[in-house]
């Protein structure tokens, strides 16, 4: 039988079930989509043509009463679940107290508490400092600012398949042109790109891939000019690429030896998503700066940089900040979300989710050569689809699978430089029966594609 959720306020909970009662999209969603077309810039696209009315646990309910299995979490944001009870309660209390003062004008304790929590939770036992912002891209920009200020150098290395945001500097760091960069240049200067470890496609060991990247950095840039390396421990939009074992530690070791700041972009991987609180922990690396956002605050806009005290304190007073950075509502939500990750053992839940997804698709891969690779950690799993004759990426097949899933009431997201990856990012609160049903539908869509 479908399970239900309790709510923080004691109101009716959402039934944890997939339910299709209209065509997709339904009439109310169609009406709203027509209004969107007239009111919203056309460049703001949507993955699905349905409008949400409620969400929680493992479902999103649209305005027509359809209930979708959520395997996307709003792109890894609602790890604790939508409207998680602790988050709701904390935000309600805060909004009744005050909504904004600007931390740079009259500060408040919740900002400090979030910074203390991040300093405690991020890898390494060294002295740390944190600063809070609004979005992942904004945090990435500030991490680069801090690294340049600390080192007195200007060059920055990002990697093939990387995604770091949509602002001018972060577009320069991002690898994929369409839809993120095309037509929006010129971009920020002194950004360079190194080859990523991509075991499925390059066949290199971690040591070999690191040697290749380091050689490029030494020959084409020079360590004396390099302020920072920025890297997602598991790449997100680029295709959930998990680098070969040893790749990350070798880069960290080289950066340390050459006075280069190593920045781990944990925007998508952070907060229990990969089965550890942070993906950097898997190989035991300790970044100089960790960038966080997405899962930090249960759906409210918040981001952060956390790093070595000497690095973050090197920037002049007033050099970091922003009107809304560390908004009190978002800080209250973050403290409640962090408590939820801990008290509900959501890292353990992520590992169980990952085991289930990996096992099902590994089994399917044995008889279906269109499944080129199954990879990831925890509740961050990708399936890469290929032409079985050539091993070339098959974006068309991937698109057909996603479209079929959407029509059957399952939210799935695609990604990858080549558009041939389906990524699984369910809320860590998803009930097991919904996860199983969602996977069944994806596999059926693959069979029928």
C-alpha positions as a printed Julia matrix, in Angstrom:
449×3 Matrix{Float64}:
  0.0    0.0     0.0
  1.23   3.55   -0.68
  2.69   5.27    2.36
  1.82   8.79    3.43
  3.75  11.61    5.01
  3.01  13.62    8.1
  3.38  17.37    7.89
  4.91  19.89   10.27
  1.54  21.58   10.71
 -0.57  18.47   11.04
 -2.4   19.11    7.77
 -3.22  16.51    5.13
 -0.16  14.69    3.8
  0.61  13.78    0.21
 -0.12  10.19   -0.77
  3.15   8.59   -1.82
  1.89   7.2    -5.1
  2.15   7.72   -8.83
 -1.22   8.85  -10.13
 -2.15   9.92  -13.66
 -5.67  11.33  -13.95
 -5.37  13.46  -17.12
 -3.35  13.55  -20.28
  0.11  14.99  -19.72
 -0.07  17.96  -19.68
 -3.54  18.39  -18.21
 -5.87  21.3   -19.02
 -4.83  23.54  -16.12
 -1.14  23.04  -16.93
 -1.85  23.84  -20.58
 -3.59  27.04  -19.54
 -0.68  28.04  -17.33
  1.84  27.18  -20.04
  0.01  29.52  -22.4
  0.29  32.27  -19.79
  3.99  31.47  -19.32
  4.54  31.83  -23.06
  3.01  35.31  -22.96
  4.71  36.46  -19.75
  8.08  34.72  -19.34
 11.14  35.08  -21.54
 11.22  32.22  -24.02
 14.81  31.42  -23.08
 13.56  30.15  -19.72
 12.66  26.62  -20.7
 11.05  23.76  -18.78
 11.8   20.05  -18.78
  8.15  19.06  -18.35
  4.99  20.92  -19.45
  3.27  20.56  -16.06
  2.88  23.04  -13.21
  3.5   21.94   -9.63
  0.96  22.48   -6.88
  2.46  20.42   -4.04
  5.44  18.17   -3.39
  6.83  16.03   -0.61
  8.52  12.71    0.1
  9.03  11.22   -3.35
  6.25  12.9    -5.33
  5.39  16.14   -7.11
  1.66  16.8    -7.63
  0.59  19.05  -10.5
 -2.32  21.48  -10.77
 -4.41  18.83  -12.53
 -4.04  16.3    -9.72
 -1.41  14.11  -11.38
  1.19  12.75   -8.96
  4.67  12.2   -10.38
  7.49  10.11   -8.96
 10.31  12.57   -8.38
 13.7   11.26   -9.52
 15.17  14.74   -9.93
 14.81  16.66   -6.62
 14.7   19.97   -8.48
 18.25  19.17   -9.69
 19.55  17.78   -6.38
 18.1   20.59   -4.25
 15.44  18.88   -2.14
 17.61  16.14   -0.71
 15.72  16.28    2.59
 12.44  16.19    0.66
 10.15  19.01   -0.39
  8.7   20.99    2.52
 10.55  18.78    5.0
  8.93  19.18    8.44
 11.96  20.62   10.25
 12.59  23.06    7.4
  8.97  24.21    7.31
  8.88  24.77   11.06
 12.18  26.69   11.09
 11.21  28.94    8.19
  7.78  29.68    9.64
  9.34  30.76   12.91
 11.93  32.92   11.16
  9.52  34.62    8.78
  7.43  35.67   11.79
 10.51  37.19   13.45
 12.14  39.07   10.54
 12.77  38.42    6.86
 15.82  40.58    6.16
 18.24  43.01    7.71
 21.3   42.37    5.47
 24.01  40.57    7.37
 26.49  43.3     6.41
 24.32  45.91    8.17
 22.89  44.23   11.28
 24.04  40.61   11.51
 22.11  37.71   13.04
 23.15  34.5    14.72
 21.75  32.01   12.19
 24.32  33.13    9.58
 27.08  32.46   12.1
 25.55  29.08   13.01
 25.47  28.01    9.35
 29.12  29.07    8.93
 30.06  27.1    12.06
 28.22  24.03   10.76
 29.96  24.23    7.38
 33.35  24.69    9.02
 32.66  21.56   11.08
 31.19  19.39    8.31
 33.46  20.04    5.32
 36.56  17.86    4.92
 39.65  18.6     7.01
 40.26  19.56   10.64
 42.16  22.78    9.88
 40.85  26.2    10.91
 38.19  27.35    8.44
 36.06  30.31    7.52
 32.81  30.47    5.53
 30.9   33.11    3.6
 27.29  32.81    2.43
 25.72  33.78   -0.89
 22.59  33.0    -2.93
 23.41  30.64   -5.81
 26.03  28.1    -6.76
 27.35  30.33   -9.53
 27.73  33.26   -7.14
 29.64  31.08   -4.69
 31.93  29.81   -7.46
 32.71  33.39   -8.51
 33.59  34.29   -4.94
 35.79  31.22   -4.56
 37.75  32.36   -7.62
 37.96  35.91   -6.24
 39.35  34.63   -2.95
 41.89  32.35   -4.65
 43.17  35.16   -6.84
 43.38  37.54   -3.89
 45.25  35.0    -1.76
 47.76  33.88   -4.39
 48.24  37.12   -6.3
 47.9   35.05   -9.48
 45.16  35.19  -12.09
 44.91  31.98  -14.14
 42.23  29.4   -13.33
 41.88  25.84  -14.64
 38.53  24.13  -15.13
 37.99  20.76  -16.78
 36.36  19.18  -19.8
 32.64  18.48  -19.25
 32.53  20.92  -16.32
 29.5   22.93  -15.29
 29.94  25.81  -12.83
 27.11  28.23  -13.63
 25.6   30.78  -16.0
 27.19  34.1   -14.96
 29.94  35.52  -17.16
 32.85  34.06  -15.18
 31.13  30.75  -14.53
 30.12  30.42  -18.19
 33.82  30.67  -18.98
 34.45  27.83  -16.52
 31.58  25.75  -17.92
 32.54  23.49  -20.82
 29.32  22.95  -22.78
 28.32  25.63  -25.27
 24.61  24.89  -25.89
 22.54  25.96  -24.12
 24.76  27.55  -21.49
 27.25  29.71  -23.4
 26.32  30.04  -27.05
 25.97  33.67  -28.1
 26.77  35.12  -24.67
 30.48  35.93  -25.05
 33.04  37.35  -24.71
 33.77  35.56  -21.48
 36.09  36.25  -18.56
 39.79  36.02  -19.33
 42.5   33.78  -17.87
 40.34  30.66  -17.82
 41.94  27.47  -19.13
 40.61  23.94  -19.64
 42.31  20.67  -18.76
 41.27  17.11  -19.72
 39.03  15.32  -17.23
 39.34  11.72  -16.15
 36.44   9.96  -17.91
 37.09   6.23  -17.47
 34.3    5.04  -19.78
 35.68   7.05  -22.69
 39.42   7.53  -22.09
 40.36   4.2   -20.49
 43.04   5.87  -18.36
 43.89   5.13  -14.76
 43.58   7.97  -12.28
 47.36   8.42  -12.21
 47.55   8.52  -16.02
 44.7   11.01  -16.33
 46.2   13.23  -13.64
 49.6   13.16  -15.34
 47.96  14.26  -18.6
 46.15  17.17  -16.9
 49.18  18.26  -14.91
 51.37  18.21  -18.02
 48.89  20.49  -19.77
 48.82  22.91  -16.82
 52.6   23.05  -16.52
 53.26  23.48  -20.23
 50.4   25.74  -21.29
 49.92  27.9   -18.18
 52.71  27.43  -15.69
 52.19  26.91  -11.97
 53.66  30.33  -11.27
 50.66  31.89  -13.03
 47.94  29.58  -11.75
 45.7   30.77   -8.9
 43.28  27.87   -8.72
 42.06  24.55  -10.0
 38.28  24.13   -9.79
 36.76  20.69  -10.17
 33.53  18.85   -9.37
 34.5   15.65   -7.5
 31.76  14.0    -9.55
 30.76  16.1   -12.51
 27.1   17.04  -12.65
 25.7   18.51  -15.86
 28.66  17.0   -17.72
 27.27  13.5   -17.21
 27.86  12.41  -13.6
 31.41  11.53  -14.55
 33.23   9.8   -11.69
 36.99  10.25  -12.16
 39.22   7.21  -11.94
 40.53   6.44   -8.47
 43.65   8.46   -7.7
 42.91  11.32  -10.1
 41.68  13.75   -7.45
 44.42  13.04   -4.85
 47.13  13.52   -7.49
 45.73  16.92   -8.47
 45.42  18.0    -4.84
 49.02  16.94   -4.17
 50.28  18.87   -7.2
 48.26  21.96   -6.24
 49.66  21.91   -2.69
 53.21  21.63   -3.96
 52.76  24.55   -6.34
 50.8   27.05   -4.23
 47.66  26.57   -6.29
 44.28  26.73   -4.52
 42.23  23.56   -5.04
 38.51  24.37   -5.18
 36.0   21.52   -4.94
 32.68  22.51   -6.5
 30.31  20.39   -4.38
 27.2   22.28   -5.46
 25.53  19.13   -6.82
 27.46  16.48   -4.88
 27.23  18.03   -1.41
 25.03  17.22    1.57
 24.78  13.43    1.68
 23.94  13.14   -2.03
 26.77  10.69   -2.79
 26.44   8.69    0.43
 29.03  10.83    2.21
 28.3   14.33    3.43
 30.65  15.54    0.68
 31.92  13.67   -2.36
 35.51  14.74   -1.61
 35.46  12.38    1.35
 35.32   9.26   -0.85
 38.99   9.53   -1.82
 40.02  11.38    1.32
 40.9   14.66   -0.37
 40.84  17.91    1.61
 40.1   20.85   -0.7
 41.37  24.33    0.1
 37.89  25.71   -0.64
 34.57  23.84   -0.84
 31.67  25.41   -2.76
 28.17  24.4    -1.67
 24.59  25.24   -2.68
 21.6   23.15   -3.93
 21.0   20.68   -1.09
 22.12  23.08    1.63
 18.76  24.6     2.59
 15.9   22.32    1.6
 14.91  24.39   -1.42
 15.61  27.93   -0.25
 18.29  29.9    -2.12
 21.59  29.68   -0.26
 25.18  28.94   -1.17
 28.54  29.1     0.54
 32.27  28.93    0.26
 34.16  27.26    3.09
 37.92  27.11    3.19
 41.21  27.47    4.95
 41.16  30.44    7.29
 44.31  31.96    5.83
 42.83  31.87    2.34
 39.4   33.33    3.12
 40.84  35.92    5.49
 43.31  37.17    2.86
 40.66  39.27    1.1
 40.17  42.88    2.25
 37.21  43.83    4.47
 34.11  44.42    2.37
 35.45  42.32   -0.49
 32.88  39.58    0.08
 29.17  39.94    0.63
 25.89  40.8    -1.06
 22.52  42.23   -0.16
 20.74  38.89    0.17
 23.69  36.61    0.93
 22.87  34.41    3.91
 19.25  35.54    4.04
 17.77  34.69    7.48
 15.01  32.49    6.04
 17.57  30.49    4.05
 19.86  30.21    7.07
 17.0   28.9     9.23
 16.18  26.36    6.51
 19.83  25.32    6.23
 20.18  24.63    9.95
 17.01  22.53    9.85
 18.14  20.7     6.72
 21.56  19.92    8.21
 19.83  18.55   11.32
 17.62  16.41    9.08
 20.59  14.98    7.15
 22.12  13.96   10.46
 19.11  12.84   12.49
 17.49  10.89    9.64
 20.78   9.36    8.4
 20.17  10.56    4.87
 23.72   9.63    3.86
 22.76   6.03    4.64
 19.55   6.5     2.68
 21.58   7.77   -0.28
 23.77   4.68   -0.22
 20.74   2.39   -0.19
 19.14   4.31   -3.06
 22.36   4.07   -5.06
 22.67   0.33   -4.45
 19.13  -0.21   -5.73
 19.57   1.88   -8.9
 23.03   0.5    -9.7
 21.92  -3.11   -9.28
 18.87  -2.75  -11.51
 20.69  -1.05  -14.37
 23.77  -3.24  -14.1
 21.46  -6.22  -14.53
 19.81  -4.6   -17.56
 23.19  -3.72  -19.02
 24.13  -7.4   -19.27
 21.49  -7.95  -21.96
 21.12  -4.45  -23.46
 24.24  -3.09  -25.21
 22.61   0.34  -25.52
 23.48   0.87  -21.85
 27.1    1.9   -22.23
 27.87   2.78  -18.64
 26.23   2.83  -15.21
 28.12   5.01  -12.77
 27.9    7.31   -9.77
 27.81   7.17   -5.99
 24.94   7.18   -3.56
 21.78   8.83   -4.86
 23.69  10.4    -7.75
 23.63   7.75  -10.47
 23.88   8.06  -14.23
 23.12   5.73  -17.11
 24.9    6.57  -20.37
 23.24   5.38  -23.59
 25.2    4.57  -26.72
 24.9    3.14  -30.2
 25.82  -0.51  -29.57
 27.62  -0.76  -32.93
 29.88   2.27  -32.52
 29.76   3.14  -28.8
 28.95   6.69  -29.91
 26.6    8.72  -27.67
 22.91   8.21  -28.45
 21.14  11.42  -27.48
 18.05  10.57  -29.53
 17.44   7.35  -27.58
 17.99   9.2   -24.3
 15.43  11.82  -25.27
 12.85   9.18  -26.18
 13.29   7.43  -22.85
 12.92  10.67  -20.89
  9.82  11.69  -22.85
  8.19   8.3   -22.27
  8.94   8.49  -18.54
  7.4   11.94  -18.28
  4.23  10.73  -19.99
  3.99   7.86  -17.49
  4.39  10.1   -14.45
  8.1    9.89  -13.65
 10.34  12.96  -13.48
 13.76  12.13  -14.93
 16.5   14.5   -16.02
 19.0   14.17  -18.85
 22.54  15.54  -18.87
 25.98  15.04  -20.38
 28.13  16.89  -22.86
 26.64  14.68  -25.57
 23.07  14.68  -24.2
 23.05  10.91  -23.82
 22.84  10.46  -20.05
 19.85  10.03  -17.76
 20.68  11.03  -14.21
 18.96   9.85  -11.07
 18.72  12.37   -8.22
 15.74  11.31   -6.11
 14.99  12.99   -2.79
 16.78  11.07   -0.07
 13.37  10.8     1.59
 11.81   8.83   -1.3
  9.96   5.67   -0.17
 11.43   2.44   -1.49
  8.26   1.42   -3.33
  8.28   4.66   -5.34
 11.95   4.3    -6.23
 11.34   0.74   -7.43
  8.3    1.76   -9.46
 10.17   4.67  -11.0
 13.05   2.43  -12.08
 10.57  -0.08  -13.52
  9.09   2.67  -15.7
 12.47   3.85  -16.91
 13.47   0.31  -17.86
 10.15  -0.23  -19.64
 10.69   3.01  -21.55
 14.12   1.74  -22.59
 12.64  -1.56  -23.82
 10.01   0.28  -25.84
 12.26   3.02  -27.22
